[in-house]
Amino acid sequence: MPWRHEDKTALAMDRVTSRPLSSLGHVTPCDMSWSLVWSLLDRPVCSRCIALTYGMSKVDMESVVPEVGVTWTPTTSIAPDDPAFGTRWTNLETTTDQPQLARQAIVIQPKGQFIAGGTTSLVERLPSGDVIKTPWAGDAREDDCRREIAIEARIYQQLGEHPRLVKLRHWDAEAYTLTLEYMPNGTLEQYTKTHFGEISMAQRLRWVSQAAEALHLLHSAGIIHCDVGPHNLLLDADLSLKITDFSGSSLHGSRAMVCPGQRYTLPDPDWKPGRPPTVEEDLFALGSTIYFIMTGKAPFEDLPDDVVEKKYLDGVFPDLKGVPCGEIIALCWQRKVLSALAILKLVDKTCQ
């Protein structure tokens, strides 16, 4: 989930480094830890670099990246009452030539099985089978992460239960942890890439309809998602689609803390920092999501982000000839549709 930043260049770079964080899948703690470490070290938007490890000791860290040559000593505990966080380690000595090496590491004691890590939180599956989101702590964005996950909790509480939402199990307002229903088939992005040839057209059309229904639910409640895409759509045991991840969303006109990846971003040459997000932005991203559902690829998937941005600004989009729901996708990309409800009606008409 990329941050919405004042500097568009920094934002584009942040997309590159943050996207892998939400698509690591089920990996070993060791792999996840250092994927997070190097992704965070490459970010130009961090006020100070923080290396995040996942229950790893000094020996574990040095065995993974032996050239770092770091001496670690424990200092104060980050949150003594929170079992999610272990000991903070201070870097006393480094022999690496990389000047951007993090000066501190946060050792996080896991609550359960790792699922994903993003810019706001760590996502794990608890022994109970539910999923818990824990905000990052110990770096410059600690307060932001807590605010963002609190917004997500408010959105779940405001919307209540709905077929297009993951069920909220518990919100801990003191620990800022959010416990949610587990979705066994993962993200729409992961599932589609793995099973593309096996997915029927009827199933694809159901997903398109359900995605439009999910956005209609949000928009009707004054919520702009701000990061619509197949990575934020989850599938339950019956392959029904649920929209998720509201930690950076706009609630009743509040400033968004995220934005979509380049291929899901509405082209706007007049974009200005701080401008409130719009329904139109979510609808454009929905068009790109429908394109992904029907083709198994993101728009211009093989092109660099800067090239995609220029094409979008020039009004150039992927060829939709022969693509199912191509007319609906075009309406989204060309800003000729005003609501998710209108898209839902068009999709339902197509399914008849």
MITIVO-764589 format. One record per residue (C-alpha): x, y, z negated; residue in one letter; residue number from 0. Coordinates in steps of 0.001 Angstrom, whole numbers. Layout:
BEGIN
[r [X; Y; Z]; "A"; NUM]
...
% end
This chain:
BEGIN
[r [0; 0; 0]; "M"; 0]
[r [1905; 3081; 1161]; "P"; 1]
[r [1919; 6253; -870]; "W"; 2]
[r [276; 9368; 548]; "R"; 3]
[r [3155; 11840; 514]; "H"; 4]
[r [3694; 15483; 1407]; "E"; 5]
[r [6449; 14587; 3845]; "D"; 6]
[r [5222; 12610; 6853]; "K"; 7]
[r [8728; 11324; 7597]; "T"; 8]
[r [9090; 9942; 4101]; "A"; 9]
[r [5618; 8458; 4363]; "L"; 10]
[r [6463; 6623; 7581]; "A"; 11]
[r [9613; 5208; 6033]; "M"; 12]
[r [7658; 4176; 2962]; "D"; 13]
[r [5262; 2190; 5106]; "R"; 14]
[r [8163; 144; 6403]; "V"; 15]
[r [9444; -666; 2943]; "T"; 16]
[r [6134; -1143; 1154]; "S"; 17]
[r [4296; -3307; 3681]; "R"; 18]
[r [6403; -6435; 3044]; "P"; 19]
[r [5596; -6126; -656]; "L"; 20]
[r [1946; -6986; 17]; "S"; 21]
[r [2740; -9830; 2399]; "S"; 22]
[r [5354; -11860; 542]; "L"; 23]
[r [2848; -14599; -172]; "G"; 24]
[r [3695; -17358; -2616]; "H"; 25]
[r [7460; -17233; -3061]; "V"; 26]
[r [9787; -18106; -5890]; "T"; 27]
[r [10285; -15503; -8604]; "P"; 28]
[r [13877; -15166; -7465]; "C"; 29]
[r [12948; -14385; -3862]; "D"; 30]
[r [10197; -11995; -4923]; "M"; 31]
[r [12469; -10177; -7345]; "S"; 32]
[r [15163; -9277; -4895]; "W"; 33]
[r [12758; -8553; -2086]; "S"; 34]
[r [11288; -5956; -4408]; "L"; 35]
[r [14717; -4731; -5448]; "V"; 36]
[r [15996; -4000; -1972]; "W"; 37]
[r [12670; -2646; -743]; "S"; 38]
[r [12587; -181; -3616]; "L"; 39]
[r [16224; 777; -3198]; "L"; 40]
[r [15558; 1727; 414]; "D"; 41]
[r [12687; 4048; -468]; "R"; 42]
[r [13522; 7721; -1]; "P"; 43]
[r [10594; 8823; -2157]; "V"; 44]
[r [11714; 7463; -5512]; "C"; 45]
[r [13045; 10023; -7972]; "S"; 46]
[r [15283; 7320; -9383]; "R"; 47]
[r [15844; 3799; -8158]; "C"; 48]
[r [14450; 1003; -10268]; "I"; 49]
[r [15237; -2637; -9684]; "A"; 50]
[r [12360; -4894; -10638]; "L"; 51]
[r [13093; -8446; -11680]; "T"; 52]
[r [10678; -11148; -12626]; "Y"; 53]
[r [11733; -12897; -15814]; "G"; 54]
[r [15332; -13179; -14619]; "M"; 55]
[r [18420; -13142; -16802]; "S"; 56]
[r [21705; -11356; -16116]; "K"; 57]
[r [23150; -14666; -14887]; "V"; 58]
[r [20202; -15188; -12539]; "D"; 59]
[r [20631; -11714; -11057]; "M"; 60]
[r [24356; -12070; -10498]; "E"; 61]
[r [23882; -15469; -8865]; "S"; 62]
[r [21395; -13977; -6416]; "V"; 63]
[r [23468; -10927; -5482]; "V"; 64]
[r [27009; -11690; -6662]; "P"; 65]
[r [28541; -8664; -4899]; "E"; 66]
[r [26640; -6286; -7151]; "V"; 67]
[r [28962; -6934; -10095]; "G"; 68]
[r [26759; -5347; -12754]; "V"; 69]
[r [27221; -5526; -16496]; "T"; 70]
[r [23877; -5505; -18312]; "W"; 71]
[r [23033; -4900; -21969]; "T"; 72]
[r [19567; -4831; -23499]; "P"; 73]
[r [18230; -1558; -24899]; "T"; 74]
[r [14756; -637; -26088]; "T"; 75]
[r [11624; -2526; -25210]; "S"; 76]
[r [9382; -826; -22628]; "I"; 77]
[r [6102; -1698; -24278]; "A"; 78]
[r [6481; -3796; -27430]; "P"; 79]
[r [2771; -4534; -27666]; "D"; 80]
[r [2358; -5487; -24027]; "D"; 81]
[r [3413; -9096; -23294]; "P"; 82]
[r [3687; -8265; -19596]; "A"; 83]
[r [6876; -6336; -20087]; "F"; 84]
[r [10061; -7666; -21543]; "G"; 85]
[r [13372; -5941; -22105]; "T"; 86]
[r [14863; -2949; -20360]; "R"; 87]
[r [18431; -3462; -19243]; "W"; 88]
[r [20906; -616; -18751]; "T"; 89]
[r [23527; -804; -16011]; "N"; 90]
[r [26857; -76; -17682]; "L"; 91]
[r [29188; -883; -14831]; "E"; 92]
[r [28927; -1598; -11095]; "T"; 93]
[r [31551; -2679; -8620]; "T"; 94]
[r [29321; -2384; -5568]; "T"; 95]
[r [30026; 133; -2807]; "D"; 96]
[r [26321; 882; -2395]; "Q"; 97]
[r [25690; 4296; -4016]; "P"; 98]
[r [21929; 3762; -4084]; "Q"; 99]
[r [22180; 738; -6412]; "L"; 100]
[r [19576; 1005; -9153]; "A"; 101]
[r [20846; 2217; -12502]; "R"; 102]
[r [18253; 278; -14428]; "Q"; 103]
[r [16282; -2905; -14113]; "A"; 104]
[r [12991; -3816; -15680]; "I"; 105]
[r [12673; -7450; -16668]; "V"; 106]
[r [9008; -8402; -16413]; "I"; 107]
[r [7770; -11440; -18244]; "Q"; 108]
[r [5107; -13040; -16047]; "P"; 109]
[r [1539; -13659; -17205]; "K"; 110]
[r [939; -16280; -14528]; "G"; 111]
[r [1713; -17253; -10951]; "Q"; 112]
[r [3003; -14444; -8744]; "F"; 113]
[r [660; -13452; -5891]; "I"; 114]
[r [1851; -10046; -4718]; "A"; 115]
[r [3569; -6844; -5708]; "G"; 116]
[r [2763; -3362; -4431]; "G"; 117]
[r [3514; 244; -5224]; "T"; 118]
[r [970; 369; -8056]; "T"; 119]
[r [892; -3038; -9674]; "S"; 120]
[r [2006; -6620; -9989]; "L"; 121]
[r [-673; -9189; -9096]; "V"; 122]
[r [-625; -12611; -10746]; "E"; 123]
[r [-2935; -15587; -11122]; "R"; 124]
[r [-3686; -16385; -14736]; "L"; 125]
[r [-3919; -19929; -16137]; "P"; 126]
[r [-7691; -19311; -16337]; "S"; 127]
[r [-7765; -19082; -12543]; "G"; 128]
[r [-8546; -15367; -12420]; "D"; 129]
[r [-6220; -12679; -11077]; "V"; 130]
[r [-4700; -9886; -13167]; "I"; 131]
[r [-3279; -6606; -11896]; "K"; 132]
[r [-692; -4986; -14163]; "T"; 133]
[r [632; -1493; -13364]; "P"; 134]
[r [4365; -1026; -13036]; "W"; 135]
[r [6010; 618; -16038]; "A"; 136]
[r [9371; 2152; -16798]; "G"; 137]
[r [9947; 4360; -13758]; "D"; 138]
[r [8944; 7835; -12635]; "A"; 139]
[r [5582; 6628; -11306]; "R"; 140]
[r [4431; 4886; -14482]; "E"; 141]
[r [1715; 7448; -15229]; "D"; 142]
[r [623; 7513; -11581]; "D"; 143]
[r [314; 3726; -11507]; "C"; 144]
[r [-1877; 3775; -14590]; "R"; 145]
[r [-4087; 6515; -13167]; "R"; 146]
[r [-4456; 4658; -9882]; "E"; 147]
[r [-5439; 1346; -11444]; "I"; 148]
[r [-7893; 3235; -13713]; "A"; 149]
[r [-9506; 4676; -10576]; "I"; 150]
[r [-9829; 1161; -9204]; "E"; 151]
[r [-11546; 47; -12409]; "A"; 152]
[r [-13969; 2995; -12224]; "R"; 153]
[r [-14865; 2052; -8655]; "I"; 154]
[r [-15578; -1557; -9588]; "Y"; 155]
[r [-17685; -408; -12529]; "Q"; 156]
[r [-19595; 2114; -10427]; "Q"; 157]
[r [-20377; -318; -7622]; "L"; 158]
[r [-21261; -3314; -9784]; "G"; 159]
[r [-21459; -6793; -8306]; "E"; 160]
[r [-21917; -7089; -4550]; "H"; 161]
[r [-21296; -9867; -1997]; "P"; 162]
[r [-18608; -7736; -341]; "R"; 163]
[r [-16685; -7158; -3568]; "L"; 164]
[r [-14406; -9327; -5668]; "V"; 165]
[r [-16004; -9768; -9097]; "K"; 166]
[r [-14583; -7695; -11936]; "L"; 167]
[r [-13888; -9971; -14900]; "R"; 168]
[r [-12388; -7474; -17360]; "H"; 169]
[r [-10906; -3994; -17593]; "W"; 170]
[r [-8474; -3366; -20466]; "D"; 171]
[r [-8399; 422; -20858]; "A"; 172]
[r [-5504; 267; -23336]; "E"; 173]
[r [-3150; -1993; -21384]; "A"; 174]
[r [-4462; -715; -18014]; "Y"; 175]
[r [-4842; -4252; -16723]; "T"; 176]
[r [-7578; -5300; -14328]; "L"; 177]
[r [-8757; -8912; -14246]; "T"; 178]
[r [-10559; -10017; -11080]; "L"; 179]
[r [-12019; -13082; -9428]; "E"; 180]
[r [-9493; -15169; -7478]; "Y"; 181]
[r [-9901; -15448; -3710]; "M"; 182]
[r [-8582; -18903; -2682]; "P"; 183]
[r [-8144; -18156; 1029]; "N"; 184]
[r [-6003; -15088; 520]; "G"; 185]
[r [-6042; -12049; 2763]; "T"; 186]
[r [-7747; -11856; 6127]; "L"; 187]
[r [-4349; -10959; 7562]; "E"; 188]
[r [-2628; -14079; 6271]; "Q"; 189]
[r [-5504; -16422; 7067]; "Y"; 190]
[r [-5964; -15146; 10618]; "T"; 191]
[r [-2281; -15430; 11463]; "K"; 192]
[r [-2148; -18976; 10083]; "T"; 193]
[r [-5424; -20300; 11525]; "H"; 194]
[r [-6062; -18075; 14538]; "F"; 195]
[r [-6696; -20884; 17011]; "G"; 196]
[r [-9153; -22600; 14667]; "E"; 197]
[r [-11403; -19585; 13954]; "I"; 198]
[r [-14698; -19621; 15855]; "S"; 199]
[r [-16157; -16541; 17505]; "M"; 200]
[r [-19155; -16795; 15186]; "A"; 201]
[r [-16813; -16578; 12191]; "Q"; 202]
[r [-14989; -13572; 13690]; "R"; 203]
[r [-18270; -11751; 14237]; "L"; 204]
[r [-19300; -12491; 10642]; "R"; 205]
[r [-16065; -10932; 9424]; "W"; 206]
[r [-16612; -7832; 11547]; "V"; 207]
[r [-20141; -7486; 10191]; "S"; 208]
[r [-18982; -8039; 6621]; "Q"; 209]
[r [-16132; -5512; 6966]; "A"; 210]
[r [-18590; -2885; 8229]; "A"; 211]
[r [-20984; -3767; 5399]; "E"; 212]
[r [-18185; -3364; 2850]; "A"; 213]
[r [-17284; 95; 4137]; "L"; 214]
[r [-20931; 1129; 4194]; "H"; 215]
[r [-21164; 128; 531]; "L"; 216]
[r [-18156; 2298; -361]; "L"; 217]
[r [-19121; 5315; 1705]; "H"; 218]
[r [-22680; 5289; 346]; "S"; 219]
[r [-21182; 5640; -3143]; "A"; 220]
[r [-18846; 8519; -2273]; "G"; 221]
[r [-15737; 6349; -1980]; "I"; 222]
[r [-13171; 6553; 836]; "I"; 223]
[r [-10963; 3473; 783]; "H"; 224]
[r [-7994; 5153; 2527]; "C"; 225]
[r [-6098; 1914; 3303]; "D"; 226]
[r [-8517; -188; 5342]; "V"; 227]
[r [-6854; -3126; 7054]; "G"; 228]
[r [-6754; -6931; 7101]; "P"; 229]
[r [-4259; -6915; 4228]; "H"; 230]
[r [-6942; -5431; 1950]; "N"; 231]
[r [-9721; -7825; 2934]; "L"; 232]
[r [-9867; -11089; 1000]; "L"; 233]
[r [-11584; -14389; 1796]; "L"; 234]
[r [-13397; -16557; -728]; "D"; 235]
[r [-13835; -20346; -634]; "A"; 236]
[r [-16583; -20007; 2009]; "D"; 237]
[r [-14487; -17566; 4107]; "L"; 238]
[r [-16780; -14689; 3209]; "S"; 239]
[r [-14986; -11364; 3301]; "L"; 240]
[r [-14452; -9035; 323]; "K"; 241]
[r [-12848; -5589; 376]; "I"; 242]
[r [-10224; -4931; -2293]; "T"; 243]
[r [-7487; -2648; -3631]; "D"; 244]
[r [-9044; 686; -4571]; "F"; 245]
[r [-6125; 1947; -6669]; "S"; 246]
[r [-5269; 4684; -4170]; "G"; 247]
[r [-8815; 5391; -2959]; "S"; 248]
[r [-10671; 8708; -3054]; "S"; 249]
[r [-13607; 8831; -5465]; "L"; 250]
[r [-16122; 11666; -5002]; "H"; 251]
[r [-13640; 13810; -3075]; "G"; 252]
[r [-10576; 13187; -5225]; "S"; 253]
[r [-7188; 13240; -3560]; "R"; 254]
[r [-6148; 9872; -2128]; "A"; 255]
[r [-2885; 8309; -3266]; "M"; 256]
[r [-2446; 6057; -222]; "V"; 257]
[r [-2888; 6019; 3517]; "C"; 258]
[r [-3139; 3218; 6092]; "P"; 259]
[r [-247; 1789; 8061]; "G"; 260]
[r [494; 3537; 11351]; "Q"; 261]
[r [-1669; 1247; 13478]; "R"; 262]
[r [-4660; 1932; 11245]; "Y"; 263]
[r [-4123; 5702; 10902]; "T"; 264]
[r [-6393; 8196; 12656]; "L"; 265]
[r [-4193; 10391; 14898]; "P"; 266]
[r [-4389; 13998; 13768]; "D"; 267]
[r [-1931; 16672; 14989]; "P"; 268]
[r [-3414; 19116; 12461]; "D"; 269]
[r [-2860; 16915; 9432]; "W"; 270]
[r [-1982; 18919; 6306]; "K"; 271]
[r [-833; 17749; 2867]; "P"; 272]
[r [-3561; 17590; 270]; "G"; 273]
[r [-6451; 17543; 2688]; "R"; 274]
[r [-9284; 15332; 1382]; "P"; 275]
[r [-9654; 12003; 3224]; "P"; 276]
[r [-12673; 11446; 5442]; "T"; 277]
[r [-15085; 8684; 6394]; "V"; 278]
[r [-13779; 9102; 9939]; "E"; 279]
[r [-10338; 7882; 8826]; "E"; 280]
[r [-11794; 4684; 7352]; "D"; 281]
[r [-13848; 4101; 10518]; "L"; 282]
[r [-10789; 4456; 12744]; "F"; 283]
[r [-8988; 1892; 10579]; "A"; 284]
[r [-12022; -375; 10834]; "L"; 285]
[r [-11678; -272; 14618]; "G"; 286]
[r [-8075; -1448; 14364]; "S"; 287]
[r [-9167; -4123; 11880]; "T"; 288]
[r [-11798; -5420; 14315]; "I"; 289]
[r [-9112; -5481; 17002]; "Y"; 290]
[r [-6955; -7615; 14695]; "F"; 291]
[r [-9832; -9986; 13951]; "I"; 292]
[r [-10482; -10531; 17647]; "M"; 293]
[r [-6892; -10722; 18923]; "T"; 294]
[r [-4878; -11909; 15937]; "G"; 295]
[r [-2573; -8917; 16332]; "K"; 296]
[r [-2445; -5356; 15098]; "A"; 297]
[r [-2723; -2678; 17816]; "P"; 298]
[r [619; -2264; 19609]; "F"; 299]
[r [2069; -4787; 17156]; "E"; 300]
[r [5399; -5069; 18985]; "D"; 301]
[r [6077; -1327; 19211]; "L"; 302]
[r [7888; 844; 16645]; "P"; 303]
[r [5732; 3047; 14426]; "D"; 304]
[r [6944; 6301; 15966]; "D"; 305]
[r [6007; 5084; 19443]; "V"; 306]
[r [2568; 4003; 18225]; "V"; 307]
[r [2039; 7391; 16583]; "E"; 308]
[r [2852; 9211; 19834]; "K"; 309]
[r [563; 6959; 21868]; "K"; 310]
[r [-2288; 7543; 19425]; "Y"; 311]
[r [-1771; 11300; 19512]; "L"; 312]
[r [-1852; 11117; 23326]; "D"; 313]
[r [-5126; 9179; 23165]; "G"; 314]
[r [-3535; 5951; 24404]; "V"; 315]
[r [-4801; 2762; 22767]; "F"; 316]
[r [-4455; -957; 23571]; "P"; 317]
[r [-6358; -2283; 26578]; "D"; 318]
[r [-9713; -3608; 25423]; "L"; 319]
[r [-10632; -5424; 28617]; "K"; 320]
[r [-11876; -8878; 27666]; "G"; 321]
[r [-11577; -8197; 23924]; "V"; 322]
[r [-14785; -9182; 22080]; "P"; 323]
[r [-16406; -6159; 20393]; "C"; 324]
[r [-14245; -3963; 22616]; "G"; 325]
[r [-16966; -1327; 22933]; "E"; 326]
[r [-17303; -1097; 19152]; "I"; 327]
[r [-13533; -826; 18720]; "I"; 328]
[r [-13428; 1970; 21318]; "A"; 329]
[r [-16168; 3888; 19497]; "L"; 330]
[r [-14098; 3767; 16312]; "C"; 331]
[r [-10868; 4806; 18029]; "W"; 332]
[r [-12541; 7577; 20002]; "Q"; 333]
[r [-14388; 8950; 16944]; "R"; 334]
[r [-17766; 8411; 18566]; "K"; 335]
[r [-19356; 6596; 15666]; "V"; 336]
[r [-20473; 8429; 12530]; "L"; 337]
[r [-20940; 5711; 9952]; "S"; 338]
[r [-20125; 2156; 8980]; "A"; 339]
[r [-23855; 1473; 8981]; "L"; 340]
[r [-24016; 2346; 12693]; "A"; 341]
[r [-21175; -106; 13348]; "I"; 342]
[r [-22935; -2759; 11277]; "L"; 343]
[r [-26087; -2376; 13370]; "K"; 344]
[r [-24090; -2625; 16605]; "L"; 345]
[r [-22330; -5778; 15416]; "V"; 346]
[r [-25566; -7390; 14278]; "D"; 347]
[r [-27084; -6589; 17674]; "K"; 348]
[r [-24087; -8252; 19352]; "T"; 349]
[r [-24602; -11356; 17220]; "C"; 350]
[r [-28245; -11757; 18261]; "Q"; 351]
% end
